[in-house]
Amino acid sequence: MWRYITKRVAHAVLVMWMVATTVFFGLRAVPGGPVRGMLGQEATEEAVARLREDLGLDEPLAVQYVEWMTDLLVGDFGTSITSSEAVGTLVAQAVPKTLSIAAFGVTLGLLVAIPAGVIGATRRNEPADYAATIAAFLGISMPAFFVGILLAVVFGVWLGWFPVVGYTNISEGVVPWLRGIVLPGIAVGLPYAAGVTRMMRSSLIETLDEQYMRTARAKGVGDSVRLYKHAMQNALMPVVTIAGIQLALVLGGTVTVEIVFGIQGLGRLLVDSILERNYPVTQVAILLISGIFVFMNLLVDIAYTAIDPRVRYGGEQA
Amino acid sequence: MATIDVAAERDDGGDPVLEVENLHTQFPTDRGVVRAVDGVDLTIESGEIVGLVGESGSGKSVLAESVVGIVEEPGEIVEGDVRFDGESLLAMSDARRQAVRGGRISMVFQDPMNSLNPTLTVGEQIAETVRLHQDVGESVSLPAELKRKIVGAAKNGDAWRRAIEMLEAVEIPEPEARAADFPHQFSGGMRQRAMIAMALSCEPDLLVADEPTTALDVTIQAQILEELEGLKDEFDTSILLITHDLAVVAETCDRVNVMYAGEIVERAETEALFADPQHPYTQGLIASTPQLDEPDRDLQPIQGNVPDLIDIPYACHFAPRCPEAERECFEIEPEFRPVGDSDAPGDGGTHEAACLRRGPDGERL
């Protein structure tokens, strides 16, 4: 099992390095640079050259890359080009907001999706199943920002139950914090719940058809024990995988949902920095978002050791 | 107590453990009703091994599932009766039925690789059966079972001890250690042994073994069959052995029923059936099986395939493939008639076939 986990961690580190490299070169392949944007169209060639030198952009790419990598390794995220603030500070302000929204969305999503999937599978082709299926398809087909706008209009503007704009730090109280993230959390959580519900339903239906479920019936195991003791753990395996992969949906959703709700999270930071060609900020923001994704999927891989004895005992490679 | 009654009845001898009477099991489908079991009669006496032979798609497995009471929806038993120790299983309440299932009637399946739950230890899967059907003072409620699943089952309880005993009985080496293994750590043969251990853990009166050796290597096959026979005596269990393999039948069964397209077409003592097969289908089946003692003999496959079991329009289901079929075979429902030589050794006067072209002189077509 420890070999399996070590392997997964090494894998995650490798993925992060590849992300960092891709981001670095990818950004510089995009036409336009920060300098022209900062100085305006009328700036003289000398001014441009001077600023480029100040920012270190005149160095060969390879040198910049090595410099950035070594800085990253010692935890120096660099300085924002436009505001000369430390990128670390900017990001530290943004991350808790994004994480709060995403965590709320994922928790809510799983709390809805797993029971809904179980109901769909065990009452196949009954009204409850149809309702869950329709809801799930609605959820899958609506992007998070659209759900966000609907929620903001109904629960923010019309009913006034939740704030429409802004974010309150948890240090200022749990309730105001929660009130701030409920709507954006639901907005990113619903599409997520929809995907997981579908997976839970189909996986459980498949599991209930397995031969070992017939064995359980043949030995006289009752319905509820069969469902929760014999089927559930097997059915959860693909669900856990999907729940990890679908996190990308949640993180992607927060980028747009933060803009809808005027929250200065990672997503907002990312979009703004891309528009300004603010390389250091963009790089770190993307790196962090992928970092969260890779880390969560690492947790999923580790969760597998608890769910699947074949992985735990190293019998089969997952 | 019911179990004591059973033992008492057994001493009188000759009471059937299982009586299947005019059983019809059907599956409604979009294309029509599949008559998987179409009027089957079958009896198993106490202590017998009774074979049920037929090709794939003849309805053998559905018959087995009907007996155990695990026919998958939308399939249902629409007619007939299954009596166990004289009591109708179909008339029982669901709760009683569930108590009988796995306890007094148990089942072994064809595919040992997929018939054990990959997330439960082998020992736990056996111990669970014991807890369900024997009074070992361990709760089988959902919370108790879930707790067991999460924190692990008690390794000092009677149920677990019984699981180890059973693994030992089916000759799993180091049963104490292996009981804590998961199925993927077992080989195919060991998994089938574990299935048998599970099925016999509550000393059932009837074991339904559906192709128990089909998925195994030949050497393992022989071992498993031998063990089954030994265990039958040890646990005093009757066995319904379902197979398409005539060699397996010849090796193990006391009596044989030959099934074709949802119906039994011939039944006899094993020796009589192989010495003097009567129904054209049985004859074809034996002629299409390689014989070790006659390696030069040409194999004669039966032409055609088992028909779809939907709306078979002819009286004798085998008629279209039968080399001897006449017009009447398609029109007149064949009844069972005594066939064979009742004075021959091993016949016992119970040899019957459902064919218009067989039977006593005068009745034969």
Chai-1 contact restraints between the chains, C-beta under 6 A:
chainA,res_idxA,chainB,res_idxB,connection_type,confidence,min_distance_angstrom,max_distance_angstrom,comment,restraint_id
A,Q211,B,D111,contact,1.0,0.0,6.0,A-B,restraint_1
A,Q211,B,N114,contact,1.0,0.0,6.0,A-B,restraint_2
A,Q211,B,S115,contact,1.0,0.0,6.0,A-B,restraint_3
A,Y212,B,S115,contact,1.0,0.0,6.0,A-B,restraint_4
A,Y212,B,L116,contact,1.0,0.0,6.0,A-B,restraint_5
A,Y212,B,N117,contact,1.0,0.0,6.0,A-B,restraint_6
A,T215,B,S115,contact,1.0,0.0,6.0,A-B,restraint_7
A,R217,B,I70,contact,1.0,0.0,6.0,A-B,restraint_8
A,A218,B,V68,contact,1.0,0.0,6.0,A-B,restraint_9
A,A218,B,I70,contact,1.0,0.0,6.0,A-B,restraint_10
A,A218,B,M107,contact,1.0,0.0,6.0,A-B,restraint_11
A,K219,B,G102,contact,1.0,0.0,6.0,A-B,restraint_12
A,K219,B,T129,contact,1.0,0.0,6.0,A-B,restraint_13
A,G220,B,Q98,contact,1.0,0.0,6.0,A-B,restraint_14
A,G220,B,R101,contact,1.0,0.0,6.0,A-B,restraint_15
A,G220,B,G102,contact,1.0,0.0,6.0,A-B,restraint_16
A,G220,B,L132,contact,1.0,0.0,6.0,A-B,restraint_17
A,S224,B,L142,contact,1.0,0.0,6.0,A-B,restraint_18
A,V225,B,L142,contact,1.0,0.0,6.0,A-B,restraint_19
A,V225,B,E145,contact,1.0,0.0,6.0,A-B,restraint_20
A,K229,B,E145,contact,1.0,0.0,6.0,A-B,restraint_21
A,K229,B,K149,contact,1.0,0.0,6.0,A-B,restraint_22
A,H230,B,N117,contact,1.0,0.0,6.0,A-B,restraint_23
A,Q233,B,T119,contact,1.0,0.0,6.0,A-B,restraint_24
A,N234,B,T119,contact,1.0,0.0,6.0,A-B,restraint_25
A,P309,B,F182,contact,1.0,0.0,6.0,A-B,restraint_26
A,R310,B,H184,contact,1.0,0.0,6.0,A-B,restraint_27
A,G315,B,H184,contact,1.0,0.0,6.0,A-B,restraint_28
